[in-house]
């Protein structure tokens, strides 16, 4: 079976990184996460795998069942620490 190369990116307060990984053609985001977590080097830190709020490919949200193509960049998203609308209101109030 042919293989494709994808990259896996994350940014957490404790850790951030990007790693290249080779997977079989037809692999999904879920397949890559499993492979990255079980690899000998444990590419994906446990804190990232447990705290993921969602996933995306090149900045567009995708489910774990999304089939990947060669060169895709998988992004692992974390929970927001504050509501963006509320943070903006707070900043606006401070400016008055």
Secondary structure, 3 states (H helix, E strand, C coil): CCEEEEEEEEECCCCEEEEEEEEECCCEHHHHHHHHHHCCCCCCCHHHHHCEEEEEECCEEECCCCECCCCCEEEEEECCCCCHHHHHHHHHHHHC
